[in-house]
Amino acid sequence: MEIQHDCLACVTDDIVGATRSLNLPKGVAEDVLSGTLAVLRDELSEKNPPSEAITRAHRLLKLRADIEVPWKEQRKRANELGAAIADGMRAELDSLEQGAKLERLIGLVTAANHFDFRTVGIGYEKTNDDFIEEFKKLETQPFVIDQRAEVMKLIQKYHRILYVPDNVGEIALDKLLVEELRKVGKRISLVYRAGPITSDAVKEDFDFFGFESAVDRYFSSGSDTLGLSFRELTPEAASHFEVAALIICKGQANFYEFDHAKNSLRAAIVNLFTIKCDVVRKYIGAESKGKVAMVLRHADD
């Protein structure tokens, strides 16, 4: 998906919200906003996915604010909350049969994708209680795009799965899903971002949950990006995408990137996310915002 004119107001609003949340001096905040407007002009002319513009804007924010890991305490609290939610789900999940358990986990990890600090997500200023309220609401609502039956068929079909997670907090539930996938014989590779952009999870967050023992391969994308960026993958990271049979990607930013790049990949691609904006809602033909489980492409078998 290419950046659209309606994305400009959303990205600008996000940066304004981010600078206020970090309580940046007026001059720094204005410098970041001015730089963001220049970024948006460039990205619109280049027709890149929206995530590329958001990445560049937040890199500028980190540079101008001289903050290596913005929202560090919020990230920590998000992971602690995610761990508590995952622990609270274990008894129910363990009572389910294998197929029902996988389908339930797909619903849970999709609802948890709303754990997004950006203004289109839960918001920079919201509390853990706000997220729990939103998660419970999303978790019980039907999918607005529901291709779970097709997703389950692809999981059954393919042995090697490349998992592309998204935010802090929600990765606690991602861990439950990848552990279950390994129990049914799948080999799981997982790619993490090399540095933080908003609430995207990095190696430190996955280490907190012990992901290294939960997957078969565990590697860095090589850069700090919102979602994945195929343009910035290291050669080693890119090689994993070349051999993957099935890619499961999380989040709206990864929807932008994978929808944009899907015809250059060989693997089947599944996307699990919550719709954050009307631009995406209209693009995929959903009647309302909410949970999405969709197949972006089938593999070149």
N, C-alpha and C positions, 0 to 999 in steps of 0.2 A: 504494500500500500504506500503510495506516494503522499508526501505532505500536501495538505490542502489549505486554501485560504482561511477556512474556519479554524484551523489548528493554531493560527498565529495568536489569536486572543487567549486561547487555552495555555499556550506555552508562556506567554507574557504574564498571565495571571499566576501561573505556577511560580515563576521567578520572583514576582512581587511578594507572594506568600512566603517563599523560602527566605528572602532577605529579611522580612519582618520577623519570621520565626527565629532566625539567628541573631536578631537585634543588631544588625550591621549599622555602622555609622552612615549617615545620610549620603555622604560623598561616595562611599564604597557601593552602597545600594544603587545609586544613580548610575555609577560606572558600569555595574553589572547589567542593569536594565538596558542601558545604551548599547552595550556589547551584544546583548541578547537580540535586540532589534536588528543589528547588523547581521547576526548569524541567521536569523529568520529570512532576511532578504536573500542571502546567499543560498540557503537550503531550498527555498521556494523555487529559485531559478534552476537549481540542479536536480529538482524532483526526487530527492532522497526520501526515505521513510521518515516519519515524524520523530522517531527516537533518535535519529542522528542530530537533529536540531536541539533536542532536549539534552542530549549528552554534551554537546558543545557548550550550551548555556550553563550547565551545572559545573562543567570543568572550569569555565570562566569564574563562576561564583567561588569555587574552592580556591582558585588562584588569587583572586582579588581579596577574598576574606582571609586568606592564609590559614585555612582549616583543612587538614588532611582528611579527616573523617567527620563530616557534618552530621549532626544529630546522633552523636555517639551514644549518649545515654538513652535516647529513644530506641535506638537499635538494640541495645542490651535489654531494655524492658520488653521490647517486642519478642525477643527470643525466649525470655523467661515466661511470657504469657503463652507463646506458642507451645512451649514444653508442657505447661500446665494443661492446656486444651488437649494436646495429644495424649497425655497420661490419662485424662478423664475419659477419653474415647476408647481406651484399650479393652475394657470389659465388654462393651457392646460389640466391638469389632471381633473379638475372640469368640463370640457366641454365634457368628454368622458362618454359613458355608462358604467355600472358597470363591465361587463366582459372585455371590451376593456381597462378600467382603470387598472384592476388588471394585465392584460397581459403587459400593458405599464410599470407598476411599476416593474414587474419582470425584464423587460429589463433594466430599469434604475438602480435598485439595483445591477444587475449583472455587468453592465459597471462600476459602482462606486467601485467595488471590486479592481480595479487597484490602488486605493488609498492606496498603500502599501509602506512603507518607505524603505523596503529592496532593495538590489541591483537588485533583479529579478522583483521588482515592479517598482514604479515610481522613486525610488532611494533616498538616504539620502540627497543629495544635491540639488534636484530639487525644483522648486518654485511652487506656486499655479498656475501660468500661465501654467507651464508645465503640471500640472494635468488637468486643464481645457481643454487644447488642446488634451490630450490623451483621456479624458472622452468623449469629443464631437466626436472624431473619433470612439471610441468603441461603443458609444451609437447608431450610425447610421449604423454600420456594422452588417451583419447577424450573428447569433449564429453559432459557429463551431460544437457544439453538441447541437441540438435543440429538446428537449423533453418537450417543454412548454405545448403542448396539454395534455400530460400525467400528467404534474404537475398541470394543471388547474383541471383535473378530480379528482386528489387526494385532492386538496383544497376543491372542492365541496363536496367530500365524507365525510371528517372527520371534527369533531367539535372542538377537542382539538389539538392545534398546539404548539409545542415547537420550539421557534426560537433561533438559535445560530448565533449571528452576528459576525463581524470580526473587521474591522478597524475604527479608528477615521475618521471623515469626512464623510465616506460613510454611517455611521449610521443615518445621517440626512434623507437620502432617505429610509433607513430601517424603520424609524419611519412612513413615509408616507404609506409604505406597511402594517405595522402591524395595523395602524389605519384603513385602508381600510378593512383589514381582520376582524377586530372587527365590522365594520359597517355591514358586511354581516353575522354576527352572530357567528363568531369564538371566542373561548376562547384562548387567547394567553399567554403563559408563555415564559419568556426570561431569558437566563442565560448569565452572564457577567463574565469576568475573574477577579480574585481577585487582580491581579497586572499586571503592564505593561511589555510586551515583544515587542520590536520594536513599531509598530503602532497599536497593538491590543487595542481595546477600553476597558476601565475599568469603574467602577461605576461613577466616577467623570464625565466621558464623557457622559454617559447616563443621569445623572442628569442635565447636561448642556442643554440637549434637552427635559427634562421633560418626560422621558420614564415611570416613575412610574405610571403616570396617563394614559399612552397610552396602557398599557398591563394589564392583569389580575393578573399575578404573575411575580415576578422580583427577581432573586436570584443569588448568587455567586457560581461559580464553586469551589471555595475554594483555588485556587492556581494561580500563575502567569505562564502561559503557552502560547506558540504560537499556536493558535487554542485551541481546547478543548483537554484534556487528560483524558481518562476514568480511567486510573490508579490513577489519582490524584483527582478525584471528591470526595467531601464530601459525606457521606451517604445521607444527605438531598438532595443534588444535584442529586445524582444517582437515588433517588426515583422518581424524575420527569421524568427521561428517561424511567422508568419502566411503567409509566401510559400514556405516550404520545401516541397518535394515529398517528400523523404525525410530523416528525422533518424536519424543513427547516434550513439547515446549509449553512453558507456563507464562501467562501474563500478556497484557495488551501490547507492551513494547515488543515482545517477541512475535506477537501476531504481525505487527508492522513489518518486521524484518523478514520473517519466514514467508509471509504472503508475497513480499517483494522478490525474494530469492528462490521461491519454490521450484521454478522451472529449471534452475541450474543444479538442483539436487536430484539424487537417485532414490533416496529413501522415501518411505511413507512418512507423512508428517501429521501429527495430532496436536491440536492446540487447545489448552484448557485455560480459561480466564474469565474474569468478570468484566463486562463492558463498562468503561469509565466515561465515555462521552458519546454524544449524538452523532458525531462524524463516523465513528466505527459502527454504531448501531445501524445507521442507514446503509453503510458500505456493505455490511454482511446480511442486511435484510431482516434484522430483528425488530419486533414490535415494541420492545422496551429494553431498558438496561437490565442486566442480570447475568446469570451464569451461562457460559458457552462451552460446549464440548463439540469440537468440529474436526473433521478430516480435511486438511488443506491440500493434500495430494496422496495418491496411491503410488506405491513403489514401482520402479522399472524392473520387474522381475525377469 
